[in-house]
Amino acid sequence: MKTEFSMPRGIEDCVSPGILIDADRVAGNIQKMLSTVAGNGARLRPHVKTHKMPDVIRMQVEAGIAKFKAATISEASMIATHGGRDVLLAYQPVGPNVALLTKLMQNHPTVSFATIVDHKDAVHQLATQMKNANLKMRVFIDIDCGMHRTGIPFGKSLHVLRDQIEKLMSLEYAGLHVYDGHLHQPVLENRRHETERIIQQVTDYDHEHSVGNVVGGGSPTFQFWAESTSWECSPGTTLFWDSGYATAFPELPYEIAATLLTRVISKPGKNLFCVDCGYKAVASEMPLKNRLTVIGLPDAEIISHSEEHMVLSSSRAEELQLGQPLLTFPRHVCPTMALHEHARIIRQGEVNAHRWPVTARNRSGIN
């Protein structure tokens, strides 16, 4: 894993714990995403769940990317408000979210919206809501290609659901959503083989039934979907990257653009130090030892983690001073971002006055 991330100038004015974003690295990652699809921005539908930030949306729009994928109504609203022209809600809307999605469409009549479905009841509720609002919704059928989280497999159930959609005037069948989030094989060729097996299933379906559009893959398999198909690709973590992906997939070219600033607040014992980075500041779904990496302290090991504190051990703990800033790489950047209201921005090695709000961490937000 690349661990180069120098302490930026101006760090003394940054409150900890807090997120720092290197905007130059984000711009570089966007260009690498575009290079993967041979510069064809129309093939990219990046997921916004990693960053949840209007500023990152605008950077992508300026680079020629107009289509995005969202997990929440709030994320979809953020996209529509800040320049996205085509929004896929890749989360089957149920309950009040159906009405919220309708309101969002009414608020942004020039933006194209779509969502995913995998069940006849969801189709019925969505169709009824659209009919009552005099709207028409594009829908992608969510395919379960092996993750067994949402979606339906290829076969009879898919045919029945598509037939139901195509008979409804208020819905428009748009294609398939195929997320292969279970593919994390560290060996490149193994991951490629499993991805191409899924792509072949979609291709076989296309030959028999004319698939329409396809939104496929995630960050670890992005390059395979880009190389082997002409369909849309939806990486997300590629924008910020993180130590989890950088460790698992060292062959991928993306740079870690987000770091978590913390400070030493106590030195409770020999080789021990405590920082202000509790699990309210960094994602804690990982095993204790994997939650973050301290840049410059390769032997640092997490001993305990609580709401506002993290205790670590290191042979270099005695060298650390109270109040000393430390930069860390969260193992999983996506849920870590959702814990912070804003990020300080680094450009050319210096923290500037700008703050990028993490707008869509507010799940109920809609514009």
ROZAKOL-209442 format. One record per residue: residue in one letter; x negated, y negated, z negated of N, C-alpha, C in turn. Coordinates in pm, whole numbers, padded with zeros to 5 digits, always signed. Each point is the difference from the previous one (the first is absolute). Example, Ala and Ser with C-alpha at 12.3 -4.5 7.8 and 13.67 -1.06 7.14 Angstrom:
A-01319+00569-00780+00089-00119+00000-00090-00120+00000/S+00035-00105+00072-00082-00119-00006+00077-00109-00073/
This chain:
M-00084+00120+00000+00084-00120+00000-00087-00125+00000/K+00034-00097+00084-00071-00127+00000+00040-00079-00125/T-00100-00042-00077+00030-00071-00125-00052-00142+00003/E-00036-00051+00119-00051-00136+00009+00114-00099-00018/F-00006-00077-00106+00097-00107-00024-00065-00090-00104/S-00067-00105+00048-00077-00085-00090+00091-00091-00081/M-00048-00035-00120+00075-00094-00083+00008-00133+00074/P+00119-00049+00029+00012-00124+00078-00034-00123-00084/R-00041-00104+00068-00020-00128-00068+00137-00053-00044/G+00001-00068-00114+00124-00057-00051+00080+00093-00088/I-00058+00114-00036+00074+00100-00078+00032-00051-00140/E-00079-00096-00050+00020-00048-00137+00135-00065-00019/D+00066-00043+00107+00131-00065-00011+00116+00097+00019/C-00029+00128+00021+00105+00098+00027+00042+00070-00129/V+00129-00003-00027+00054+00068-00118-00001+00150+00023/S-00033+00074-00104+00002+00146+00008+00104+00055-00099/P+00054+00120+00028-00021+00077+00122+00073-00062+00117/G-00060+00012+00118+00062-00060+00117-00056+00058+00129/I+00081-00009+00103-00038+00052+00131-00075-00107+00079/L-00107+00041+00066-00072-00083+00095+00012+00065+00137/I+00034-00080+00101+00010+00050+00137-00104-00070+00086/D-00081+00079+00069-00095-00055+00095+00071-00014+00135/A+00039-00123+00033+00079-00023+00121-00077+00034+00127/D-00131-00015-00003-00081+00034+00117+00004+00150+00026/R-00001+00079-00107+00009+00145+00016+00139+00043+00048/V+00103-00067-00048+00134+00031+00047+00009-00025+00150/A-00054-00114+00045+00001-00031+00144-00076+00106+00078/G-00112+00046-00056-00077+00105+00066+00076+00130+00009/N+00073+00035-00106+00079+00124+00000+00113-00007+00102/I+00060-00118+00014+00105-00017+00101-00056+00024+00139/Q-00118-00053+00027-00061+00020+00131-00035+00148+00023/K-00039+00070-00104-00029+00143+00014+00128+00078+00028/M+00110-00040-00063+00129+00062+00030+00036-00020+00147/L-00018-00122+00048+00030-00029+00139-00091+00078+00095/S-00127+00013-00036-00093+00075+00083+00041+00145+00012/T+00058+00055-00106+00041+00140+00000+00110+00026+00103/V+00082-00102+00027+00105+00014+00102-00039-00077+00127/A-00131-00012+00023-00054-00063+00122+00052-00141+00019/G+00020-00072-00111+00042-00138+00007+00147-00022+00025/N+00078+00106+00007+00142-00010+00030+00080-00018-00129/G+00020-00126-00039+00071-00028-00125+00141+00052-00003/A+00061+00023+00116+00138+00052+00006+00008+00142-00054/R-00113+00072-00007+00001+00136-00053-00017+00003-00152/L-00024-00113-00060-00019-00005-00144+00129-00041-00071/R+00034+00075-00105+00107-00037-00091-00054+00020-00142/P-00087-00089-00045-00064+00020-00130+00100-00004-00115/H-00025+00086-00097+00082+00000-00121-00048-00113-00091/V+00094-00070-00061-00036-00115-00085-00005+00035-00148/K+00026+00125-00035+00007+00038-00141-00131-00019-00073/T-00113+00005+00073-00129-00015-00066-00018-00140-00056/H+00031-00101+00080-00033-00138-00040+00118-00080-00050/K+00119+00015+00060+00122-00072-00039-00020-00152+00008/M-00083-00047+00093-00042-00139+00004+00037-00070+00131/P+00068-00115-00007+00029-00077+00122-00127-00040+00076/D-00106-00033-00071-00122-00045+00067-00060+00110+00087/V+00011+00124-00044-00053+00111+00079+00090+00026+00120/I+00132-00017-00018+00091+00009+00115-00040-00103+00105/R-00022-00123-00043-00033-00107+00095-00132+00028+00071/M-00098+00055-00071-00127+00034+00065+00022+00102+00111/Q+00086+00097-00025+00026+00103+00102+00078-00057+00117/V+00098-00086-00029+00077-00063+00108-00093-00082+00089/E-00091-00074-00061-00095-00081+00078-00091+00088+00085/A-00021+00124-00045-00084+00094+00076+00078+00073+00109/G+00131-00027+00011+00080+00061+00106+00085+00117-00043/I+00020+00018-00130+00082+00109-00053+00136-00058-00039/A+00107+00056+00054+00134-00056-00024+00092+00096-00073/K-00036+00131-00003+00088+00102-00059-00061+00050-00132/F+00087+00021-00098-00046+00040-00132+00093+00105-00060/K-00052+00069-00101+00077+00099-00073+00004-00039-00147/A+00114+00022-00064+00019-00038-00139+00062+00115-00078/A-00022-00002-00132+00060+00100-00088+00117-00056-00079/T+00008-00133-00013+00106-00061-00081+00068-00111+00079/I+00120-00037-00044+00071-00113+00060-00081-00127-00017/S-00065-00016-00115-00083-00117-00025-00114-00010+00100/E-00065+00112+00028-00108+00001+00099+00053-00035+00139/A+00115+00056+00035+00060-00029+00130+00034-00148+00013/S+00050-00058-00108+00032-00142-00001-00125-00084+00017/M-00107+00039-00068-00127-00073+00011-00051+00001+00143/I+00009+00115+00066-00045+00011+00139+00080-00095+00089/A+00133+00005-00013+00086-00081+00086-00021-00149-00022/T-00033-00037-00122-00016-00141-00035-00134-00057+00046/H-00098+00087+00022-00136-00050+00025-00057+00046+00134/G+00087+00019+00098-00049+00014+00135+00017+00134+00066/G+00035+00104-00077+00025+00130+00062+00126-00005+00085/R-00004+00064+00117+00115-00004+00090+00076+00131+00004/D-00057+00106-00055+00062+00133+00007-00033+00072-00130/V+00103+00033-00078-00019+00054-00134+00067+00136-00011/L-00077+00100-00041+00054+00132-00029-00002+00023-00151/L+00119+00016-00057+00011+00037-00141-00014+00152-00006/A-00117+00047-00037-00029+00143+00002+00036+00063-00134/Y+00124-00024-00039+00051+00048-00128+00152+00001+00015/Q+00058+00118+00001+00143+00011+00029+00081-00086-00097/P+00078-00099+00052+00074-00088-00089+00123+00070-00059/V+00015-00011-00129+00115+00056-00070+00049-00103-00102/G+00120+00019-00049+00054-00089-00103+00000-00145+00046/P-00032-00094-00092+00004-00143+00033-00097-00040+00111/N-00102+00082+00026-00097-00037+00102+00062-00005+00140/V+00110+00071+00021+00065-00006+00130+00056-00141+00024/A+00064-00055-00103+00053-00136+00011-00112-00103+00008/L-00109+00022-00074-00113-00093+00005-00066+00001+00137/L-00010+00116+00060-00057+00008+00134+00090-00074+00100/T+00129+00013-00017+00095-00072+00086-00019-00150-00015/K-00010-00047-00122-00020-00143-00025-00131-00048+00063/L-00103+00082-00009-00130-00035+00057+00011-00016+00151/M+00072+00090+00064+00020-00011+00145+00077-00126+00035/Q+00098-00034-00080+00079-00121+00026-00084-00126-00020/N-00092+00004-00096-00086-00116-00027-00106-00021+00108/H-00034+00108+00072-00108-00008+00100+00049+00060+00133/P+00091-00068+00067+00060+00057+00121-00097+00018+00116/T-00117-00068-00003-00095+00012+00110-00104+00110-00025/V+00006+00063-00116-00093+00108-00033+00069+00134+00024/S-00072+00094+00059+00055+00133+00024-00026+00089-00122/F+00107+00059-00053-00011+00086-00118+00035+00144+00036/A-00066+00092-00069+00032+00143+00012-00021+00063-00136/T+00056+00119-00017-00023+00074-00124-00006+00148+00034/I-00029+00081-00103-00006+00145+00020+00119+00066-00070/V+00037+00116+00051+00107+00081-00061-00040+00146+00007/D+00055+00079-00093-00024+00145+00006+00122+00081-00045/H+00116-00070-00017+00118+00069-00054+00126-00062+00057/K+00099+00081+00026+00125-00046+00060+00073-00101-00087/D-00009+00013-00132+00069-00095-00088-00062-00139+00011/A-00132-00005+00009-00068-00129+00017+00038-00061+00134/V+00008+00082+00103+00041-00049+00132+00140-00059-00006/H+00090+00070-00066+00139-00047-00009+00008-00133-00075/Q-00069-00009-00114+00006-00123-00079-00061-00117+00077/L-00110+00024+00066-00067-00105+00077+00087-00044+00118/A+00058+00096+00069+00084-00032+00115+00122-00082-00041/T+00061+00038-00113+00117-00073-00048-00035-00143-00035/Q-00115-00017-00068-00043-00135-00039-00029-00085+00123/M-00067+00057+00098-00032-00074+00122+00127-00038+00078/K+00093+00093+00008+00125-00028+00070+00077-00113-00065/N+00006+00003-00133+00073-00104-00073-00066-00137+00017/A-00133+00000+00018-00073-00127+00015-00015-00039+00147/N+00056+00081+00091-00012-00026+00144-00146-00005+00043/L-00078+00095-00051-00141+00011+00033-00030+00138+00058/K-00117+00013+00060-00044+00130+00050-00142+00024-00051/M-00020+00117-00060-00128+00033-00062-00072+00110+00077/R-00127-00023+00032-00083+00106+00055-00041+00095-00113/V+00007+00129+00026-00040+00097-00103-00098+00101+00057/F-00101+00028-00077-00094+00107+00028+00034+00118-00090/I-00001+00119+00053+00019+00118-00085-00132+00035-00066/D+00004+00013-00130-00119+00031-00080-00028+00150+00008/I-00120+00036+00047-00036+00140+00017-00086+00047-00116/D+00036+00113-00056-00085+00066-00100-00099+00089+00075/C-00124-00049+00012-00101+00074+00075-00094+00076-00092/G+00040+00014-00127-00081+00079-00092-00020-00061-00137/M+00039-00126-00019-00018-00063-00131+00108+00041-00098/H+00120+00034+00052+00113+00046-00082+00039-00103-00106/R+00003-00124+00043+00042-00109-00088+00133-00058+00048/T+00005-00038+00125+00124-00043+00065-00001+00056+00141/G+00111-00018+00070+00005+00040+00140+00061+00137+00021/I+00018+00034+00127+00053+00130+00038-00096+00064+00100/P-00006+00131+00005-00092+00066+00094+00057+00002+00141/F-00087+00032+00095+00047+00023+00136+00093+00122+00000/G+00104-00008+00081+00093+00112+00006+00144-00047+00004/K+00090+00087-00038+00143-00026+00013+00045-00123-00077/S-00051-00018-00123+00044-00115-00081-00035-00132+00067/L-00112-00004+00070-00038-00120+00072+00096-00026+00116/H+00035+00103+00073+00092-00015+00112+00136-00051-00047/V+00050+00055-00110+00130-00039-00053+00000-00146-00044/L-00108-00042-00069-00006-00138-00049-00013-00098+00117/R-00081+00034+00097-00013-00089+00116+00131-00012+00075/D+00072+00108+00014+00129-00003+00068+00097-00090-00074/Q-00001+00006-00133+00087-00085-00081-00032-00148+00024/I-00130-00033+00000-00043-00139+00020+00044-00050+00137/E-00022+00080+00102+00026-00044+00137+00148-00018+00030/K+00086+00051-00086+00144-00017+00020+00054-00125-00069/L-00084-00068-00077+00044-00115-00078-00038-00130+00070/M+00096-00086+00021-00023-00124+00073-00087-00098-00079/S+00002+00008-00131-00073-00097-00082-00143+00041-00029/L-00040+00118+00046-00138+00046-00016-00059+00031+00137/E-00131-00014+00009-00072+00034+00123-00116+00092-00035/Y+00001+00120+00056-00113+00090-00022-00125-00061+00064/A-00108-00015-00081-00122-00066+00048-00115+00096+00021/G+00000+00113-00073-00111+00093+00012-00026+00072-00131/L-00125+00040-00019-00038+00078-00118-00105-00073-00082/H+00013+00016-00131-00101-00047-00094-00069+00123-00056/V-00132+00012+00022-00073+00123-00034-00119-00037-00087/Y+00019+00005-00131-00108-00036-00093-00067+00125-00053/D-00130+00012+00023-00076+00118-00039-00085-00026-00123/G+00062-00054-00104-00074-00039-00120-00062+00113-00079/H+00030+00125+00038-00059+00114-00069-00135+00039+00058/L-00041-00065+00109-00125+00038+00066-00116-00085-00055/H-00075+00060-00090-00116-00068-00060-00125+00088+00006/Q-00007+00089+00098-00114+00090+00007-00129-00081+00015/P-00098+00026-00086-00125-00077+00008-00082+00031+00124/V+00016+00121+00056-00073+00036+00120+00075-00056+00121/L-00070-00084+00075+00063-00073+00110+00073+00092+00097/E-00064+00106+00045+00061+00087+00101+00121+00075-00055/N-00001+00033-00128+00118+00064-00060+00118-00097-00001/R-00027-00124-00034+00106-00101-00002+00051-00026+00141/R-00091-00005+00096+00039-00019+00139+00089+00116+00047/H-00040+00123-00033+00077+00118+00044+00142-00005-00054/E+00016-00032-00128+00134-00003-00060+00083-00114+00058/T-00064-00112+00027+00073-00112+00061+00048+00036+00140/E-00087+00059+00078+00036+00036+00138+00107+00108+00005/R+00005+00083-00103+00108+00099-00007+00136-00071-00016/I+00003-00104-00082+00123-00077-00018+00034-00077+00127/I-00100-00061+00062+00022-00073+00126+00056+00093+00106/Q-00047+00124+00003+00051+00095+00099+00147+00030-00025/Q+00041+00008-00126+00141+00022-00031+00086-00115+00055/V-00049-00123-00019+00074-00115+00052+00003+00003+00152/T-00111+00036+00061-00008+00007+00146+00097+00105+00055/D+00007+00115-00066+00092+00105+00043+00144-00049-00007/Y+00033-00071-00109+00134-00055-00014+00027-00102+00110/D-00099-00082+00031+00015-00102+00103+00029+00063+00137/H-00067+00110+00030+00021+00066+00128+00143+00052+00014/E+00060+00040-00112+00134+00059+00005+00111-00104-00017/H-00030-00106-00078+00110-00089-00041-00028-00149+00022/S-00112-00037+00059-00035-00141+00020+00002-00073-00134/V-00113-00001-00065-00010-00042-00140+00034-00147-00022/G-00023-00087+00099+00011-00143-00024-00133-00050-00054/N+00005-00092-00093-00123-00050-00061-00040+00091-00115/V-00129-00002-00034-00050+00075-00115-00090-00093-00081/V+00021-00002-00131-00090-00068-00092-00069+00110-00080/G-00132+00014+00020-00066+00117-00055-00124-00030-00080/G-00025+00090-00096-00126+00002-00071-00012-00101-00112/G-00113+00011-00070-00038-00094-00105-00147-00033+00019/S-00062-00058-00101-00138-00044+00014-00099+00113+00029/P+00004+00115-00073-00099+00105+00025+00010+00063+00138/T+00117-00006+00064+00019+00065+00130+00021-00100+00114/F-00012-00127-00031+00025-00107+00096-00077+00021+00131/Q-00128+00030-00011-00081+00012+00122+00047+00112+00091/F+00054+00108-00058+00044+00114+00081+00128-00034+00076/W+00094-00066-00068+00122-00044+00068-00034-00100+00109/A-00098-00087-00026-00039-00100+00099-00063+00066+00123/E-00083+00100-00023-00072+00065+00110+00089+00094+00081/S+00091+00070-00066+00072+00110+00064+00138-00036+00051/T+00050-00118-00034+00136-00037+00038+00003-00144+00051/S+00116-00039+00049+00024-00141+00037+00101-00063-00095/W+00030+00068-00111+00102-00046-00093-00056-00104-00098/E+00093-00053-00081-00039-00098-00102-00071+00068-00117/C-00100-00070-00054-00076+00049-00115+00025-00092-00118/S+00007+00058-00120+00035-00083-00116-00096+00019-00117/P-00127-00035+00018-00090-00001-00115+00036-00115-00093/G-00045+00007-00124+00027-00108-00094-00120-00033-00087/T-00056+00103-00063-00113-00021-00090-00123-00050+00075/T-00003+00019+00131-00112-00047+00081-00026-00150-00016/L+00101-00077-00038-00017-00144-00013-00093-00037-00116/F+00015+00068-00114-00083-00028-00118-00098+00112-00028/W+00036+00124+00043-00077+00120-00032-00011+00011-00153/D-00053+00108-00050-00024+00014-00144-00100+00111-00023/S-00041+00017-00124-00107+00098-00027+00049+00142+00018/G+00131+00024-00017+00052+00134+00021-00016+00043+00145/Y+00044-00084+00092-00011+00032+00142-00146-00006+00046/A-00075-00096-00050-00140-00012+00042-00080+00123-00040/T+00035+00058-00114-00068+00122-00046+00045+00121+00081/A+00130+00009+00023+00054+00118+00068-00030+00000+00150/F-00005-00119+00061-00013-00009+00145-00115-00094+00037/P-00123+00037-00032-00114-00090+00022-00026-00030+00147/E+00057+00082+00089-00023-00023+00143+00082-00116+00055/L+00102-00044-00074+00085-00108+00049-00069-00135-00023/P+00018-00096+00091-00086-00119+00002+00043-00116-00088/Y+00108+00014-00075+00056-00115-00070-00083-00036-00124/E+00003-00129-00033-00073-00049-00116+00097-00031-00113/I-00041+00027-00122+00083-00034-00115+00005-00153-00011/A+00120-00055+00006+00019-00145+00000+00059-00052-00129/A+00045+00088-00088+00062-00041-00126-00080+00055-00117/T-00029-00085-00094-00070+00043-00120+00073-00056-00121/L-00015+00069-00112+00065-00042-00124-00106-00057-00094/L+00017-00125-00036-00090-00066-00093+00040+00032-00143/T-00097+00037-00082+00023+00021-00142-00118-00059-00077/R+00014-00013-00131-00109-00054-00082-00020+00084-00126/V-00124+00000-00046-00034+00070-00124+00058-00080-00117/I+00080+00066-00082+00060-00070-00115-00048+00054-00134/S-00065+00118+00001-00050+00057-00125-00102+00108+00031/K-00084+00030-00099-00099+00107+00012+00011+00085-00127/P+00095+00093+00000+00040+00069-00123-00098+00106-00051/G-00103+00033+00073-00092+00103-00047-00113+00022+00099/K-00091+00086-00037-00115+00028+00086+00046+00049+00138/N-00052-00065+00102+00031+00034+00140+00146-00021+00038/L+00073-00076-00082+00141-00025+00027+00025-00148+00027/F+00094-00028+00087+00046-00137+00018+00149+00003+00036/C+00070-00104-00039+00144-00011+00024+00026-00119+00090/V+00089+00019+00099+00034-00107+00094+00149-00028-00006/D+00038-00115+00059+00140-00044-00006+00080+00054+00118/C-00014+00126+00024+00063+00062+00119+00086+00118-00045/G+00114-00030-00060+00089+00106-00043+00082+00055+00115/Y+00091+00092-00032+00078+00056+00109+00113-00091+00046/K+00004-00123-00053+00084-00103+00058-00072-00076+00111/A-00127+00035+00023-00080-00069+00100-00051+00092+00110/V-00002+00131-00023-00051+00093+00100+00089+00124+00000/A+00023+00055+00118+00085+00118+00011-00053+00112-00088/S+00089+00065-00073-00043+00100-00098+00060+00137+00028/E+00045+00024+00127+00056+00132+00029-00110+00104+00022/M-00124-00047+00020-00112+00091+00020-00048+00055-00133/P-00073+00113+00001-00067+00044-00123-00088-00110-00055/L-00021-00002-00129-00069-00109-00068-00131-00038+00068/K-00082+00098+00032-00135-00028+00051+00002-00060+00141/N+00115+00010+00069+00006-00042+00140+00069-00133+00024/R+00035-00073-00104+00085-00118+00020-00073-00118+00063/L-00127-00014-00026-00077-00104+00066-00148+00033-00006/T-00076-00072+00082-00145+00008+00003-00056-00137-00032/V-00096-00008-00092-00064-00127-00033-00118-00020+00094/I+00005-00105+00078-00105-00027+00098-00129-00036-00074/G-00107+00068+00034-00129-00027-00062-00028+00082-00123/L+00098+00074-00049-00020+00090-00116+00044+00140+00041/P-00080+00069+00078+00044+00129+00054+00025+00107-00104/D-00058-00015-00120+00022+00103-00103+00114-00036-00094/A+00069-00113+00024+00110-00041-00088+00112+00103+00005/E+00045+00043-00116+00105+00101-00011+00109-00050-00092/I+00125+00010+00046+00112-00046-00081+00024+00097-00116/I+00003-00056-00121+00020+00080-00121+00145-00005-00045/S+00059-00119+00006+00141-00014-00039+00061-00117+00075/H+00133+00004+00012+00072-00101+00076+00133-00026-00069/S+00030-00127-00027+00127-00036-00061+00053-00125+00069/E+00104-00061-00057+00070-00106+00072-00091-00116+00043/E-00086-00045-00089-00082-00118+00030-00150+00028-00010/H-00038+00121-00027-00140+00034-00022-00043+00121+00081/M-00127+00003+00036-00064+00118+00054-00137+00011-00063/V-00029+00114-00059-00130+00026-00061-00080+00092+00091/L-00124-00040+00026-00087+00079+00087-00132+00026-00069/S-00070+00102+00047-00135+00028-00047-00097-00019+00115/S-00120-00045-00032-00106-00015+00099-00134-00011-00072/S-00102+00055+00060-00134-00012-00059-00049-00144+00003/R+00068-00083+00076-00040-00141+00011+00093-00093-00078/A+00081+00057-00087+00096-00083-00075-00068-00108-00081/E-00118+00028-00054-00070-00099-00083-00039-00123+00080/E-00014+00013+00132-00039-00113+00083+00116-00098+00022/L+00121+00046-00022+00117-00083+00028+00023-00102-00110/Q+00047-00118+00039+00029-00106-00095+00151-00019-00013/L+00045-00043-00118+00142-00031-00016+00039-00110+00099/G+00112+00021+00066+00046-00095+00099-00058+00021+00138/Q-00089+00097+00015-00063+00024+00130+00102+00052+00101/P+00008-00063+00117+00093+00050+00102-00055+00125+00067/L+00090+00092+00029-00034+00122+00073+00101+00017+00113/L-00047+00044+00113+00088+00032+00110+00022+00150+00004/T+00124+00041+00029+00033+00142+00006+00079+00028+00128/F-00007+00126+00043+00083+00047+00110+00109+00089-00057/P+00127-00042+00006+00107+00092-00039+00000+00122+00091/R+00028+00116-00059+00008+00121+00080+00116-00008+00100/H+00112-00056-00046+00120-00010+00084+00045-00146+00001/V-00024-00067+00111+00022-00144+00003+00147-00036+00011/C+00083+00084+00063+00140-00039+00027+00078-00029-00128/P+00009+00095-00097+00073-00033-00122-00072-00101-00088/T-00131-00012+00015-00073-00102-00076+00042-00139+00043/M+00017-00022+00131+00041-00131+00048+00134-00041-00059/A+00090+00095-00016+00135-00031-00049+00000-00044-00146/L-00112+00013-00069-00011-00041-00140-00042-00147-00015/H-00029-00067+00111-00056-00135-00005+00086-00098+00078/E+00017-00121-00055+00082-00102+00064-00070-00065+00119/H-00132-00007-00006-00074-00062+00108-00143+00052+00000/A-00073-00034+00105-00142+00035+00011-00079-00125+00034/R-00120-00009-00056-00094-00104+00040-00072+00045+00126/I-00037-00096+00084-00050+00032+00134-00149-00034+00012/I-00073+00094+00057-00142-00017+00028-00017-00023+00150/R-00077-00102+00033-00042-00023+00139-00148-00034+00000/Q-00074+00069+00084-00144-00022+00013-00070+00005-00136/G+00041+00096-00081-00068+00026-00127+00035-00093-00113/E+00104-00081+00016+00036-00096-00104+00151+00003-00026/V+00037-00002-00128+00142-00009-00035+00047-00142+00026/N+00105-00013+00080+00049-00135+00028+00125-00029-00083/A+00061-00112+00024+00114-00043-00082+00129+00070+00036/H+00002+00072+00111+00125+00062+00045+00039+00120-00085/R+00128+00017-00016+00058+00119-00062+00104+00057+00095/W-00009+00127+00025+00101+00066+00082+00101+00068-00091/P+00127-00040+00005+00101+00064-00085+00031+00142+00046/V+00024+00087-00096+00044+00137+00030+00153-00005-00004/T+00057-00061+00100+00142-00036+00001+00092+00119-00018/A-00025+00108+00074+00095+00111+00004-00014+00097-00116/R-00079-00037-00102+00004+00081-00123+00136-00017-00069/N+00069-00108+00032+00136-00023-00048+00094+00084+00087/R+00042+00113-00047+00076+00095+00081+00138-00052+00041/S+00053-00096-00073+00134-00049+00031-00002-00126+00084/G-00119-00047+00039-00009-00124+00075+00052+00015+00142/I+00076-00096+00047+00053+00001+00137+00017-00144+00046/N-00041-00027+00125+00014-00134+00057+00081+00009+00130/
